[in-house]
């Protein structure tokens, strides 16, 4: 790659080994069985309110939780069976949230889905169908999609970005989906491009997935500009992706909306098409089960399937080789204390890491080498933030734009002194929040 | 766990419980962590780590300076190795003493200071003086500030300046002529052919320039580590490629020396030596590659590294040309160490200031 044809990118970033072991593994179905635990809060915003009671029989696609307000999302049963408990369950993010437990009857009966021709629907009807299908951002943030597609009047949105970067090591669920269901992704993209009335649609993908880029490019007939970006973590963060594709910079404490851009993840776009065209609510998603799990691969898993159920169906975890079970990828995923937590709408992967991979060495004093400053994609000074948070100077931490951190973990990855910088920064963020209240 | 590892772990847990021996636990744990690098599983993401961590970082610097250290034995005999050993032992005692007082772990930074310091000394420095210098460097250069990571000055250079000012005759007026050809210094303990000046000293007194070829390969009197420009450069390139040091400091330092001396030698040919001679003579390369790049005492941000390097070059050439000292690298680096935090603050104001403004 010469300097003249340099691909667009962002400042900073790291190059961890991508370990995409499941790259060539086609998406397979995992049959729902046993019990499901479906959290009523799988999105940012107000939790859904349960509309079923213990003892009720539910079918796949039946609404079990009603959205509470605009920034909220309904939740649906993902298979048929009896509701046996409505109570607190552990969410993969670590919080205890209200959820619905369903003992499956094994018949996987489904409600009738109402198809529609998107061409005949008004914008309002499309947004209603998106909200009705319980669609939220499936790339990790889980922000309700209909909210993102309803920008305030004063914001002039001119660009739609489809995020197919998938920069987290190990994960391949978005890649396989792009490769296997490109038509749905393109249709969904064109649909929301119409809703937002944008002039420009980008499809951003890392250059380690040329097949997927080609799938979209060859079918999209010019309506979507597919851009291959250098493989660099965190290329898939909204702000770095926008910077690479459009050259625009999202302001600190601002949103992509503020600079006229909306970003949607590929899996979300596919779910949008399913929801609007076929009336199918979001009850399943593609999950990369990988690491030391037997039969690593990409699986279509019902929302609410617990880690143990999925792992057992794949043949279990080899004895003594697994140190950590992680919801998501190795850079930003959440550690699971056991296998009881369910797959939720934003679960892109279930990763089991062995002792050797999940290492954190003892930290030693900062030697001011500046590696964290060089790699920070948000242009922050991680070491200075860490020092101010550690010494309790939250005002200083705020001045250093701590809130602009995306928690990608690049600083911790490079730190030769093994200081858990990102954790200090997250602590600083929550202390800044507290001060504001 | 192999047998040795288990033994060390047992000793460590034994000393920890023993009221008389618990103070040495930190020492044992440090040795253990250097040899075996034990790790515990991370609780929170990220779960991946870059291969550069502090022990490899420090070992890589020692590895990079090893060729120059070996060459010093070749040029000046086994006495050079004796100086390195004395430095490690005396400095190690100072380091461990402070570890015991503070009850903190020994940091690997000492491995670097311990070898860099003797390489900045003339080959005939008395061994007891080496010991005094490294102890002063470790204590006054590092420990009084709070240990590794908190020091303002490069500890090795603090020790060096202490010796220069306290024992000026022994450390800057008498030099040895290096041996070359065949096994040279590998066959004997020390060299005794004395001369009065290094190439920089000769230039300052008489305006005569040493042949560039000798400067490059090492056939010149000088401090232990700086004899061969070739080997010092090789170590530097290794460290840059292994991402141990940032290329900006040496490049901007050497670049500014080159440009300033090119201009200077045109304006004041009697005081300012020509650029290539400046680059190869004296401790410039050694300082630019091993000393100015010390992460603790140099700036953190990329932009500040450029400014730091440029100022270093200007200082070095100025001291060499216009002060009483023929050599200016040590003083330049120590002086600029003081400015490193200021440069970082300035960069933060310029680079990070604008993004605080709200959009539109």
Interface residues (C-beta under 8 A of the other chain):
Chain A: X14 X16 X17 X169 X249 X251 X252 X254 X258 X259 X323 X324 X326 X328 X330 X331 X332 X333 X334 X335 X353 X355 X357 X358 X359 X360 X361 X362 X364 X365 X366 X367 X368 X369 X370 X371 X373 X374 X379 X380 X381 X383 X384 X399 X400 X401 X404 X409 X410 X412 X413 X414 X416 X417 X418 X420 X422 X423
Chain B: X33 X37 X38 X39 X40 X41 X42 X43 X44 X45 X46 X47 X48 X49 X50 X52 X53 X54 X56 X57 X105 X107 X108 X109 X147 X148 X149 X150 X246 X295 X296 X298 X299 X300 X301 X302 X305 X348 X351 X352 X355 X356 X358 X359 X360
